[in-house]
Amino acid sequence: MNMRIIIYFLGLVLRWEGLFMLCSFLCGMIYRETSGYWFLLIGGLCLLASFFAARKSLQTRRFTPRRASWWFP
């Protein structure tokens, strides 16, 4: 298995999780709950980790031409 692909997809999952945590933080602030700050902390950490895990390097990106399929000559 390619570990870089696994880390990339985990980074994408962490990004969505962080965004949903920030939505929960906003709901907590509307109802004036003190636990909303924990959502902000964990959501921020998830977003920070996702930017490191799901970043793409331009040096590792290689485009190879594909063979033409049967419907495209």
C-alpha positions as CSV (number, residue, x, y, z in Angstrom):
1,M,0.0,0.0,0.0
2,N,1.1,3.5,-0.7
3,M,1.4,5.3,2.6
4,R,1.4,8.7,1.0
5,I,-2.1,8.1,-0.5
6,I,-3.4,6.9,2.9
7,I,-2.0,10.0,4.7
8,Y,-3.5,12.2,2.0
9,F,-6.9,10.7,2.4
10,L,-6.7,10.9,6.2
11,G,-5.8,14.6,5.8
12,L,-8.9,15.1,3.7
13,V,-11.0,13.4,6.4
14,L,-9.4,15.5,9.1
15,R,-10.2,18.6,7.1
16,W,-13.9,17.8,7.0
17,E,-13.9,16.8,10.6
18,G,-12.3,20.2,11.5
19,L,-14.9,22.1,9.5
20,F,-17.7,20.2,11.3
21,M,-16.1,20.9,14.6
22,L,-16.1,24.6,13.8
23,C,-19.8,24.4,13.0
24,S,-20.4,22.9,16.4
25,F,-18.3,25.7,17.9
26,L,-20.7,28.3,16.3
27,C,-23.7,26.4,17.8
28,G,-22.1,26.4,21.2
29,M,-21.5,30.1,21.0
30,I,-25.1,30.8,20.0
31,Y,-26.3,28.9,23.1
32,R,-23.4,30.4,25.2
33,E,-22.0,27.0,26.3
34,T,-18.5,26.8,27.6
35,S,-17.8,23.5,25.9
36,G,-17.9,25.3,22.6
37,Y,-14.3,26.4,23.1
38,W,-13.2,22.7,23.1
39,F,-14.8,22.3,19.7
40,L,-12.8,25.3,18.5
41,L,-9.5,23.9,19.9
42,I,-10.0,20.4,18.5
43,G,-11.4,21.7,15.2
44,G,-8.4,24.0,14.8
45,L,-6.0,21.1,15.5
46,C,-7.7,18.9,13.0
47,L,-7.5,21.6,10.3
48,L,-3.8,22.3,11.1
49,A,-3.0,18.6,10.9
50,S,-5.0,18.3,7.6
51,F,-3.0,21.0,5.9
52,F,0.2,19.1,6.6
53,A,-1.2,15.7,5.7
54,A,-3.2,16.6,2.6
55,R,-0.8,19.0,0.9
56,K,0.4,18.2,-2.6
57,S,3.9,18.5,-3.6
58,L,4.6,19.8,-7.1
59,Q,7.8,17.8,-7.4
60,T,6.0,14.5,-6.8
61,R,3.2,15.2,-9.3
62,R,3.8,13.4,-12.5
63,F,1.4,13.2,-15.3
64,T,1.7,10.3,-17.7
65,P,-0.2,10.1,-20.9
66,R,-2.9,7.5,-20.9
67,R,-3.6,5.2,-23.8
68,A,-6.5,6.0,-25.9
69,S,-9.6,4.1,-25.1
70,W,-11.8,2.2,-27.6
71,W,-14.2,5.1,-28.1
72,F,-11.4,7.8,-28.6
73,P,-9.1,7.0,-31.5
